[in-house]
Amino acid sequence: MAQQSSASLPVLLVDDESTVLLSSRMILGSAGIKQVLTLEDSRQVMPLLAEQKVSVVVLDLFMPYISGTQLLPEIVREHPEVPVIVMTASQEIETAVACMKEGAFDYLVKPVEENRFVSSVKRALELRDLRRQMGALKRSLMNDQLEHGEAFSGIVTVSRKMRSLFQYLEAVSGSGEPVLITGETGTGKELLAESVHRLSGRGGEFVPVNVAGLDDGLFSDTLFGHRRGAFSGADTSREGMVARAAGGTLFLDEIGDLAPASQVKLLRLLQERQYFPLGSDMAKVSDARILCATHRDLSTRMAEETFRSDLYYRLSVHQVVIPPLRERREDIRALVTFFAAEAASSLDKKPPEAPAELLTLLENYHFPGNVRELRAMVFDAVASHKSGPVLAAKSFRKTIKRQLNTAPAGKKNGEKSDQGGKFLTLKEAERQHIEEALRRAGDNQGTAAALLGISRPALNRRLSRMRDD
């Protein structure tokens, strides 16, 4: 479906010495780069590249049949998206300069120090991902369309803001880097994370974990697992969620509530791709893609020193902010229709239609619980709906009135308490508030009363007083 990420494409090692191929493969494997192809016969390189996509080519220069010096410009010309690392015994400056001019990504002299080799390959993988992401983003912005819209089928929206967000995620989904998803409660952060997993093309599972409220011990056991005897009651070994997400995606929800000690362990997992099960001194390597979500303001948390800044910058390589429902009111009509059909199906009823009066009411409500709150409202209304083709607005009004009556002062229905200078009298404020509610409700007094959190008779009395003044 989606373009394959560099993490899922193999690294190709080309060298006529089998011992070099074996040792290089083992070094990359220990660094978490498991997908590796090897070739001893240089004549097979171009035919293989014509049939098999690879992320990076590591190429020896001096080989029988076809030299690396001949292959390098051909690979760069035919497969410009693939970085080529030259790894050879030649220490001649002229040779290195010539290779770089031909388009080599890096030039390594044998014997190569392990960290230098791994670092070079990882940087090449990052470059490949960046090239792919920029190309995908450019295509989506120019065409103003989604290449894989089916990946977002679980998210009901007609919003242009959401479409732009989807386009960005299409571009970065193949990256092995983390994605941080932020947004208010109920906006659909986990649904978006599932979409990123589908787009990534990863064969492993999507494993969600809510880390809110987990102390450090439970966090470590949940993510990393434990060995038998690691603590009292650990009668058997158990793999954690990181192992379960191998080859797939680990989604950590409510990351803003993670304990400080656990933040250190997560940072180590992100940086080194390694972790230690409880009771074990043997590190395990993880290739799981990590996605995180939070409704917290992490900037505030960092200022309060309750969230590590180094972890934040590591998590937010790619970051998206889901707009609240009140900022994409055009989605309300589609969501009500969808949820009404879903609720009716579960209750074996015929789905009722939402009248214009109800939609006006909902489009003027601020939805502190966002899409989740709207879904609960619709399900409750459909469950209590008796007969007829039209969904009654009564249950919606009751729910909105109850919420408005419990909301903090000055925050009801999203209004601001600041009047911009002039301090209104109570009578002026009431008149302005009622007039605004009527304007939003299209002069429908029942809808306006619901927006104001009062009954219709109460609104009528206030209107009568206003006319008499």
Secondary structure, DSSP 8 states (H G I E B T S, - for coil): -----TTTS-EEEE-S-HHHHHHHHHHHHHTT---EEEES-GGGHHHHHHHS--SEEEE-SS-SSS-HHHHHHHHHHH-TTS-EEEEES---HHHHHHHHHTT-SEEEESS--HHHHHHHHHHHHHHHHHHHHHHHHHHHHHHTS-S-GGGGTTS----HHHHHHHHHHHHHTT-SS-EEEE--TTS-HHHHHHHHHHHHT--S-EEEEE-TT--HHHHHHHHHEE-TTSSTT--S-EE-HHHHTTTSEEEEE-GGG--HHHHHHHHHHHHHSEE--BT--S-EE---EEEEEESS-HHHHHHTTSS-HHHHHHHTTEEEE---GGG-GGGHHHHHHHHHHHHHHHTT----B--HHHHHHHHTS--TTHHHHHHHHHHHHHHH--SSSB--SHHHHHHHHHHHHHS-TT-GGG--S--SSS---HHHHHHHHHHHHHHHTTT-HHHHHHHHTS-HHHHHHHHHHHHH-
